[in-house]
Amino acid sequence: MNRIILTAFFLSAAVFMYAQEANAIMISAKNRVSSDTVSSRSRMVITAKDGSTTERVIDQYSKDGPNGSRTVIVFQRPANVAGSRFLTMDNASGGTDQWIFLPSLGRVRRIAASESGGNFMGTDFSYDDISSMDRDIYLDTHTLLREEPLNGKNCYVIQSIPKDGSYQYSKSVTWVDKENYLIYKSEMYNKRGETSKIMEMADFKDVQGRITPMQTKISTVSAGTSTTIYMEIMKYDDPIPDGVFTAAYLETGRAR
């Protein structure tokens, strides 16, 4: 066989092997915690560029649905956001549908695709960021870049590039613990290839036999701001009525 052809063959095989390994790593990280439902209460601290902070208390409910993940976020405090509710739900086409209820509007409003990169309720999270917590790994092309230590732990460093160019980020780079597949950090890049946001997970604790990050921080690099979620209550496998994941619940706060 021609040496050039042979070299190209082995290079292609190596690329395929690393892609398969990267996919397997991300699948293991995504499926690390198995549960029918997740219920939580957390304190959200929003830090401005000048160091001043504001706090919010939110409840969150997640449960698999017929097309994938479903999550509802309910704002409890302070008074100016209390009663605001947000629903994100995977759809049959592989995308995500999102709706929000704001008491000041008095109605449920669907979030348009053009708004997906906008800030979620004044935080550093975008609507896309909220959905990406359960983003299907097959929506991205994954590559194992290298292995290196982070926080004293040996990690895989995985690059993920969206197959759909309409996604908010051009790529992300994620640090995954080699031993237990915990995700410690993700860097998200904008369309210009610049680091846009950094998400960091910390304070891991055993909750009902699942190792869970009790602190998640997302920082907006260009703005010098950040939002940190401190988990106060976390429960796995508590029953959640399907009626919670409806527009009627967003509007009334009651599951029918």
C-alpha positions in Angstrom: 0.0 0.0 0.0 1.2 3.5 -0.8 2.9 5.1 2.2 0.8 8.3 1.9 -2.4 6.2 1.8 -1.3 4.1 4.7 -0.4 7.1 6.8 -3.8 8.7 6.0 -5.5 5.4 6.9 -3.9 5.3 10.3 -4.6 9.0 10.9 -8.2 8.5 10.1 -8.4 5.4 12.4 -6.8 7.4 15.2 -9.2 10.3 14.8 -12.2 7.8 14.8 -10.8 6.1 17.9 -10.4 9.4 19.8 -13.8 10.5 18.8 -15.4 7.3 20.0 -13.4 7.6 23.3 -14.6 11.2 23.7 -18.2 10.2 23.1 -17.9 7.4 25.7 -16.5 9.7 28.3 -19.3 12.3 27.8 -21.9 9.6 27.9 -20.4 8.3 31.2 -20.4 11.9 32.6 -24.0 12.6 31.5 -25.3 9.2 32.8 -23.3 9.2 36.0 -26.3 10.0 38.2 -29.4 7.8 37.6 -32.7 9.0 39.0 -36.3 9.2 37.9 -36.7 12.8 39.2 -34.6 15.6 40.8 -36.1 18.2 43.2 -34.0 21.0 44.7 -34.0 24.3 46.5 -31.1 26.6 46.0 -29.8 30.0 46.7 -28.6 32.0 43.7 -26.0 34.7 44.3 -25.5 37.2 41.4 -22.2 39.1 41.6 -21.9 42.4 39.7 -18.6 43.7 38.3 -18.2 46.0 41.3 -18.5 43.1 43.7 -22.0 43.9 44.9 -24.4 41.0 45.1 -28.1 40.1 44.9 -29.7 36.9 46.0 -32.6 34.8 44.8 -34.1 31.5 46.1 -35.3 29.1 43.5 -37.0 25.6 43.4 -36.2 23.3 40.5 -38.0 20.1 39.4 -36.7 17.8 36.7 -38.2 14.6 35.2 -37.8 12.7 32.0 -40.6 13.0 29.5 -41.6 11.3 26.3 -39.0 13.2 24.3 -36.3 13.7 26.9 -35.6 16.0 29.8 -38.2 18.4 31.4 -37.3 21.1 33.9 -39.3 23.7 35.8 -37.7 26.5 37.8 -39.8 28.5 40.3 -38.5 31.8 41.8 -39.5 32.1 45.5 -37.6 35.2 46.7 -37.2 38.1 46.6 -40.6 39.7 46.1 -39.7 41.3 42.8 -39.2 37.9 41.1 -41.4 35.7 43.3 -43.9 33.7 41.3 -41.8 33.7 38.1 -41.7 30.3 36.6 -39.8 28.8 33.7 -40.2 25.5 31.8 -37.7 23.9 29.4 -38.7 20.7 27.6 -36.9 18.6 24.9 -39.0 18.1 21.8 -39.3 15.2 19.3 -37.1 16.9 16.8 -34.1 17.0 19.2 -34.5 20.6 20.0 -35.8 22.4 23.2 -39.0 24.3 23.8 -39.0 27.0 26.5 -41.8 29.0 28.2 -41.7 31.6 31.0 -44.4 33.1 33.2 -43.8 36.5 34.7 -46.4 37.9 37.2 -46.0 41.3 35.8 -47.1 40.1 32.4 -49.8 37.8 33.8 -49.4 35.2 31.0 -47.2 32.4 29.8 -44.8 33.5 27.0 -42.9 31.2 24.7 -39.1 31.9 24.4 -38.2 32.4 20.8 -35.1 30.7 19.3 -33.6 34.2 18.8 -33.8 34.8 22.5 -31.9 31.6 23.5 -28.6 33.5 24.1 -30.2 36.2 26.3 -29.7 36.4 30.0 -32.1 34.3 32.1 -33.8 36.5 34.7 -30.9 38.8 35.1 -28.3 36.1 35.8 -25.2 35.0 34.0 -27.1 32.0 32.7 -28.6 32.2 29.3 -31.7 30.3 28.3 -29.3 28.0 26.3 -27.2 27.5 29.4 -30.3 26.3 31.4 -31.1 23.8 28.7 -27.5 22.7 28.2 -27.5 21.1 31.6 -29.3 18.2 30.0 -28.0 18.7 26.4 -28.0 15.6 24.3 -24.3 14.6 23.7 -25.2 13.6 20.1 -25.9 17.2 19.3 -22.1 17.8 19.4 -19.0 16.4 17.9 -16.6 15.4 20.8 -12.8 15.2 20.7 -10.4 14.2 23.4 -7.9 17.0 23.4 -5.6 15.8 26.2 -5.4 14.6 29.8 -4.3 17.0 32.6 -4.8 17.6 36.3 -7.4 20.0 37.7 -8.1 20.6 41.4 -5.7 17.8 42.1 -7.6 15.3 40.0 -6.5 13.7 36.7 -9.0 14.8 34.1 -9.9 14.2 30.5 -10.2 17.4 28.5 -13.0 17.1 25.9 -13.8 19.6 23.1 -17.4 19.7 22.0 -18.5 21.4 18.8 -22.2 21.8 18.0 -23.4 20.1 14.8 -26.0 22.9 14.5 -24.5 26.3 13.8 -27.5 28.0 15.3 -26.4 27.1 18.9 -25.2 30.0 21.1 -21.6 28.7 21.4 -19.1 27.7 18.7 -17.6 25.1 21.1 -17.1 24.1 24.7 -14.2 22.5 26.5 -14.9 20.3 29.5 -12.8 18.8 32.3 -14.0 15.4 33.3 -12.6 13.4 36.3 -10.9 10.2 34.9 -11.8 8.2 38.0 -15.5 9.0 38.5 -16.6 11.1 35.5 -17.4 14.2 37.6 -17.5 17.4 35.6 -15.4 20.1 37.2 -15.3 22.8 34.6 -16.5 23.9 31.2 -15.4 26.8 29.1 -17.8 28.1 26.5 -16.6 30.0 23.4 -18.5 32.5 21.3 -18.7 32.6 17.5 -15.5 34.6 17.3 -13.6 31.8 19.2 -13.2 33.8 22.4 -13.9 32.5 25.8 -17.4 33.7 26.6 -18.3 31.9 29.9 -16.7 29.6 32.4 -18.8 27.1 34.5 -17.3 25.5 37.5 -18.7 22.8 39.8 -17.5 22.4 43.4 -18.4 21.1 46.9 -19.3 17.6 45.9 -21.3 15.6 48.4 -23.0 12.2 48.6 -26.7 12.7 48.3 -28.7 9.5 48.4 -25.7 7.6 47.1 -25.1 10.1 44.2 -22.0 12.4 44.2 -23.6 15.8 43.6 -22.0 19.3 43.1 -23.6 21.5 45.7 -22.1 24.7 44.1 -22.2 25.7 40.5 -20.7 29.0 39.3 -21.0 30.5 35.9 -18.8 33.6 35.0 -19.3 35.9 32.1 -15.7 36.7 31.1 -16.2 40.0 29.2 -18.6 41.5 31.8 -16.6 40.4 34.9 -19.9 39.1 36.5 -20.9 35.7 37.9 -23.8 33.8 39.2 -23.3 31.1 41.8 -25.9 28.5 42.8 -25.6 27.0 46.3 -27.7 23.9 46.6 -29.5 23.9 50.0 -31.9 21.0 49.5 -31.5 18.1 47.0 -33.7 15.1 46.6 -33.6 12.3 44.1 -36.6 10.1 43.1 -39.3 12.2 44.9 -42.6 11.9 43.0 -43.3 14.9 40.7 -46.7 15.0 38.9 -46.5 15.4 35.1 -48.9 18.4 35.5 -45.9 20.4 36.9 -44.4 20.4 33.4 -47.3 22.3 31.7 -48.2 25.9 30.8 -51.1 25.7 33.3 -48.6 25.1 36.1 -46.5 28.0 35.0 -49.6 30.3 35.1 -51.1 29.0 38.4 -48.3 27.3 40.4 -50.7 24.3 40.8 -50.4 20.9 39.2 -53.7 19.7 37.7 
